[in-house]
Amino acid sequence: MLTEITAARDAALVEIEVADALDHIAALTTRLAGKKGELSLLKRQLGSLDTVEAKKAAGQAINEAIAAVGEALDQRRRLLTMEMLAARVEAERLDLTEFVGKPSRGHAHLVTQAWERLEDVFIGLGFRVAEGPEVETDWHNFEALNMGEGHPARGEFDTLFVDHVPPGGKPGTTLLRTHTSPVQIRTMLNSEPPIYIVAPGRVFRRDTPDATHMPVFHQIEGLVVDRGITMADLAGTIEAFTKAFFGSGFTSRLRPSYFPFTEPSAEFDIQRPNGDWIELGGCGMVHPNVLRAGGIDPEEWSGFAFGFGIDRMAKERHGVEDIREMYTNDIRFLEQF
Ligand code: DAH
């Protein structure tokens, strides 16, 4: 009997050892360790043994065999469960390194790039960056710039007015600035000459968008006020800027023009290395009335100013056909710059 018990136990342990699935273990549990299992059947035969000693020895051997088989089943079940979980985790893992195409990295918008480079170049020429509000008073935007009420030049700016009425003020005198020139006035009122500033910023006009116009666009303003400033300083600064910003193959020229806030006034163009001229902006010697509005004595100080469109310059520089393309946010357009 003891031999049979040992043989049954060893056979059971081998079967358990090679079981490779949990349902296999479940079946083995019933067959080997259940009430009708081989070892249980042997237990029922104990009564046929002759001596008490023999019964005792065989009973003990069976109990030990049942315990060993139970233990082996438990161990095998734990191992297979762990393997199954590991396999499932592996199968369900998302491989985040595996996606199609190159990851694309964003960058600043074309106009932002131009704006930042303009600041860099002018800071390199000794200027400081100044700011003003986008919602302005009629006084800063027009009046102080030598465009009094009824001045014909006001009509050229398709002004967007704001409902706001300032305390003690008149209706219709608050507006979205039509140019960056009011920053000239604010800077003169806030600081003492010598003044060397540029003021990039957003400006607004009541325009219908087309290939060359947007109701919201960007300008950069320049203002210098110092002793003995002349038109030669203006021309020299424009030329130095042209070479620093566009490259040494570019030059600039001034053409006589008219602006209410400068006298004399000019328009400035830049010439590409291939000989083409591009109109860039306006400039001139700051009008004495404008200096006075800024609290500066025109007998003691003189200055020059200039202003041009950042979007327009970027459009010309990169040969963009339609300025609206810059604001439709089509990634295929934006990625080119
Ligand atoms: N403010 C003008 C405009 O929006 C541009 C301009 C012209 C600015 C001459 C200036 C200047 O400072 O001197 O059309």
Residues whose N, C-alpha, C, O or C-beta is under 5 A from the ligand:
A	BS01	DAH	T178 H179 S181 G222 F259 T262 G282 C283 G284 A305 F306 G307
